[in-house]
Amino acid sequence: MIRPRRLLAAAALSLLAAATLSGCAGTVSLQPAANAGDPACAAVSVRLPDRVSGQERRWTDAQATAAWGSPTAIILTCGVEEPGPSPLRCETVEGVDWLIDESEAADDHYRFTTFGRTPAVEVYLDYDVVRSGDTLRALSPILNPILEKTGSVCTPRV
């Protein structure tokens, strides 16, 4: 006969193991940006939402990064190199200027980098899963009051 105490201990151990494994399985492995230690990146990190564009937030293993979706559809990295003048298209969303890198568009991946803000933030997304407008509209109001303006702004394309 199995003792209730032993059964309870075995159940608790199984539950603990399952929780540990499920917590590790969801972690997204990323590299921190060079300026990830900027205090503004910490302020950004703690204000990021649990859901963006219908995607649930996942744990990451790098400072000042975030990811949403399973599989990962959105990756945010704070502290990336601040872009200078660029031939890339630039759009303003909710008061934040974004450079749009379409070099991986054939694979439905786009990279958006804040322009005229320090520290700079990069958002990499899978266009098969999420749309940039929804994603940037969700993130820009969080970034706008935190990231310092440098004076550079988007200019109209001729």
C-alpha positions, 0 to 999 in steps of 0.5 A: 500500500502506498502511503499518502505522504509518499504519494504527496511527495512524489506528486510535488516532485513531479510538479516541480520538475514539470514547472522547471522544465516548462520554464526553461523550454520557453526561454528565447536565447538572444545576445544583448546589445552593446549598450544594453546596460543603459538605465533607459533600457532597464526602464523600457524592459520593465514597462513592456507588455505581456502581449504585443500584436496578439502574441504572448511575451516569452522569457529571454536570456539576454539583458534589455531584450524581449520576445513575443510569440511561439514560435518567436514572432517579435524580438525587441533589443534595447541598446543597439547602435544608434543609426545615423543618416540613412537611405532607409525609409523612415516612418513616425509611429506614435511620436517615435521615428523608425527606420525600416530595413526591408533587406530580409523582406523576401523571407517576411522579416523586417527590422525597425530601429528607432531613429533620433533616440538614445539608447536606440531600440531595434524590433525584428518581426516575422511579417507572416505572423504579425504586422508592423503597424500593430507592433509599433503602435503597441511599443512606441507609446512605451518608448516615447517618454523613456528614450531621449531625443537626440534631435535627428528626425525623419525627413520626407523622401523626395 
